[in-house]
Amino acid sequence: MQERQLEILRAIVDEYVATQEPVGSKAIAERHSLGVSPATIRNDMALLEDAGLITQPHTSAGRIPTHTGYRVFVDKLAAVKPLSTAERRAIETFLASSNNRDELFIRTAKILAQLTQQVAVFQYPDENKVVLAGTANLAKGSSHELAGTIFPVLEALEEQVVLLRLLANANTQVRVLIGEEQTESSLKTTSLVSVGYGVDGHTTGALGVIGPTRMNYAGTIATVNAVARYIGEFLGDPANG
């Protein structure tokens, strides 16, 4: 793929995540400094569509990313923008006010859900116990991607065994599963961003975020990473043993 086509794919993903509306060449030309005309962008969009990375919903003139398009976008993320100092401080302040480990883990799921506006899952360290938060975010932020599938998704998320399978084999590298890559049949309209946490490189648990494929991947990856790092630091502090 040419660099310009990748930039156009990124622009389509960014615009679609922000607006939930199909993206046209004119909008890309106006809002992204690509230095080419809408006609050139349309030609590149046709190539991206032929490659199965974007698609045209209904009769709209705009395009939206496919699951394959999201995968290329995530794999080609040049950098994940780190959380701001204020965002990190908000996480630390919210979690540091916990009175015990149970409250800390519940708060972890809540802050993940709040910051990402998705469903958050947190697995206790060295336990087959999972905390879930933010299920209302699925309905609140749902688009046509989840039309008719929200209830099966919610039913799947009620099963602890499903949640544990989602976080199985997590390690210190963030894992992103998009749409059809999900192993659970009821969750193939969603994406999962997950990572393990622990002390001294030893993974003792995992956490993650589930939402529609139309999610802010860069921001979600940064948030999941930051929260996992904080939990690891907390568990590694002898004062919290």
C-alpha positions in Angstrom: 0.0 0.0 0.0 1.3 3.5 -0.9 1.8 5.9 2.0 -0.8 8.2 0.7 -3.4 5.4 0.6 -2.5 4.5 4.2 -3.0 8.2 5.1 -6.4 8.2 3.5 -7.4 5.0 5.3 -6.3 6.6 8.6 -8.4 9.7 7.7 -11.4 7.5 7.0 -11.0 5.7 10.3 -10.5 8.9 12.3 -13.5 10.6 10.7 -15.8 7.6 11.1 -14.8 7.1 14.7 -15.5 10.8 15.4 -18.8 11.2 13.4 -20.3 7.7 12.9 -21.0 8.8 9.4 -19.6 7.5 6.1 -16.7 9.5 4.9 -16.4 11.2 1.5 -13.4 12.4 -0.4 -14.4 16.1 0.0 -14.4 15.8 3.8 -10.9 14.2 3.7 -9.6 16.9 1.4 -10.9 19.6 3.7 -9.9 18.2 7.1 -6.7 16.4 6.4 -3.6 18.0 4.8 -2.8 15.4 2.2 -1.9 17.8 -0.5 -4.0 16.1 -3.2 -7.4 16.9 -4.8 -10.7 15.2 -3.9 -10.5 13.4 -7.3 -7.2 11.8 -6.4 -8.6 10.8 -3.0 -11.6 9.2 -4.8 -9.2 7.2 -7.0 -7.3 6.0 -3.9 -10.5 5.2 -2.1 -11.5 3.0 -5.0 -8.3 1.1 -4.7 -8.8 0.8 -0.9 -12.3 -0.6 -1.6 -11.0 -3.1 -4.1 -8.5 -4.2 -1.5 -11.4 -4.8 1.0 -10.2 -2.1 3.4 -13.2 0.2 3.1 -16.8 -0.3 1.9 -19.8 1.7 0.8 -22.8 1.3 3.1 -26.1 1.5 1.3 -26.1 4.2 -1.4 -24.1 6.7 0.5 -21.3 8.5 -1.3 -19.1 8.0 1.7 -17.1 5.0 2.8 -16.5 3.2 6.2 -13.7 0.9 7.3 -14.1 -2.8 7.1 -12.8 -5.1 9.8 -9.7 -5.7 7.6 -9.3 -2.0 7.2 -9.3 -1.5 11.0 -6.7 -4.3 11.3 -4.4 -2.6 8.8 -5.0 0.7 10.6 -4.1 -0.8 14.0 -1.1 -2.7 12.7 0.2 0.5 11.0 -0.3 2.8 14.0 3.0 4.7 14.0 2.7 5.6 17.6 0.2 5.5 20.4 -0.3 8.9 21.9 0.6 8.7 25.6 -2.0 9.9 28.2 -1.6 13.4 29.3 -0.2 14.2 32.8 -3.8 15.2 33.8 -5.2 11.9 32.6 -2.6 9.9 34.4 -3.1 11.9 37.6 -6.9 11.3 37.3 -6.4 7.6 37.1 -3.9 7.5 40.0 -6.1 9.7 42.2 -9.3 7.7 41.5 -7.6 4.3 42.2 -5.4 5.5 45.1 -8.5 6.3 47.1 -9.5 2.7 47.3 -9.8 1.2 50.8 -8.9 -2.4 49.9 -8.0 -4.6 47.0 -11.6 -5.5 46.1 -12.5 -1.8 45.8 -9.3 -1.1 43.8 -10.2 -3.8 41.2 -13.8 -2.6 41.0 -12.6 1.0 40.6 -10.1 -0.1 37.9 -12.9 -1.5 35.8 -15.0 1.7 36.3 -12.2 4.1 35.4 -11.4 2.0 32.3 -15.1 2.2 31.2 -15.3 5.9 31.9 -12.1 6.9 30.0 -12.8 4.7 27.0 -16.6 4.9 27.0 -16.7 1.2 26.3 -17.2 -2.0 28.4 -14.3 -2.7 30.7 -13.2 -6.1 32.0 -10.8 -6.7 34.8 -9.5 -10.1 36.0 -8.3 -10.4 39.6 -4.6 -11.4 40.0 -4.2 -15.2 40.0 -7.9 -15.7 40.3 -10.7 -16.8 37.9 -12.8 -13.8 39.0 -13.7 -11.0 36.7 -15.2 -7.5 37.2 -17.3 -5.9 34.5 -18.2 -2.2 34.1 -19.7 0.1 31.6 -22.2 -2.2 29.8 -24.5 0.8 29.3 -21.8 2.3 27.0 -22.6 -0.4 24.4 -26.2 0.8 23.9 -25.3 4.5 24.4 -22.6 4.5 21.7 -23.9 1.8 19.4 -24.1 2.3 15.7 -25.3 0.2 12.8 -22.3 -2.2 13.5 -24.1 -3.4 16.6 -27.6 -3.2 15.3 -29.5 -6.3 16.3 -26.6 -7.7 18.1 -26.4 -5.8 21.4 -28.5 -8.3 23.4 -26.4 -11.3 22.3 -23.3 -9.3 23.2 -24.6 -8.4 26.6 -25.7 -12.0 27.2 -22.2 -13.2 26.4 -20.6 -10.6 28.7 -22.7 -11.9 31.6 -20.8 -15.2 31.5 -17.7 -15.2 33.6 -16.3 -18.1 31.6 -16.6 -16.0 28.4 -14.9 -13.0 30.0 -12.0 -15.3 31.3 -11.6 -16.7 27.8 -11.4 -13.1 26.4 -8.5 -12.3 28.7 -6.8 -15.7 28.4 -3.1 -15.7 27.4 -2.7 -12.0 28.0 0.8 -10.7 28.4 2.6 -7.4 28.6 2.0 -6.7 24.9 -1.4 -5.1 24.1 -3.6 -7.4 22.0 -6.3 -6.1 19.7 -8.9 -8.4 18.2 -11.2 -6.9 15.6 -14.6 -8.2 14.6 -14.3 -11.6 13.0 -11.0 -12.2 14.9 -13.0 -12.6 18.1 -13.3 -16.3 19.0 -16.7 -15.9 20.7 -19.4 -16.0 18.0 -21.6 -13.5 19.9 -18.8 -10.9 19.9 -17.8 -10.8 16.3 -19.4 -7.4 15.9 -17.0 -6.0 18.6 -13.4 -5.4 19.1 -11.3 -6.2 22.2 -8.2 -4.4 23.4 -6.5 -6.3 26.3 -3.2 -6.5 28.1 -1.8 -8.4 31.1 -0.6 -6.8 34.3 1.7 -8.0 37.0 5.0 -7.5 38.8 8.6 -7.7 37.5 7.4 -9.0 34.1 5.3 -11.8 35.6 1.7 -11.6 34.4 -0.8 -12.2 37.2 -4.0 -10.9 35.7 -5.4 -9.1 32.7 -7.7 -6.2 31.8 -9.4 -5.1 28.6 -12.0 -3.0 26.8 -14.8 -4.3 24.6 -16.7 -2.1 22.2 -17.9 -1.7 18.6 -15.2 -2.0 15.9 -15.6 1.7 15.4 -13.6 2.6 18.5 -10.7 5.0 19.2 -8.0 2.4 19.0 -5.0 4.6 19.7 -6.6 6.2 22.7 -8.0 2.9 24.0 -4.6 1.2 23.7 -2.9 4.1 25.6 -5.6 4.0 28.4 -5.4 0.2 28.8 -1.6 0.3 29.0 -1.6 3.1 31.5 -4.1 1.4 33.9 -2.3 -1.9 33.6 1.0 -0.2 34.5 -0.6 1.5 37.5 -2.1 -1.8 38.8 1.3 -3.5 38.4 3.0 -0.7 40.4 0.3 -0.9 43.1 0.7 -4.7 43.5 4.5 -4.4 43.5 4.5 -1.9 46.3 5.2 -3.7 49.6 3.0 -1.3 51.4 0.0 -2.7 49.6 0.9 -6.4 50.2 
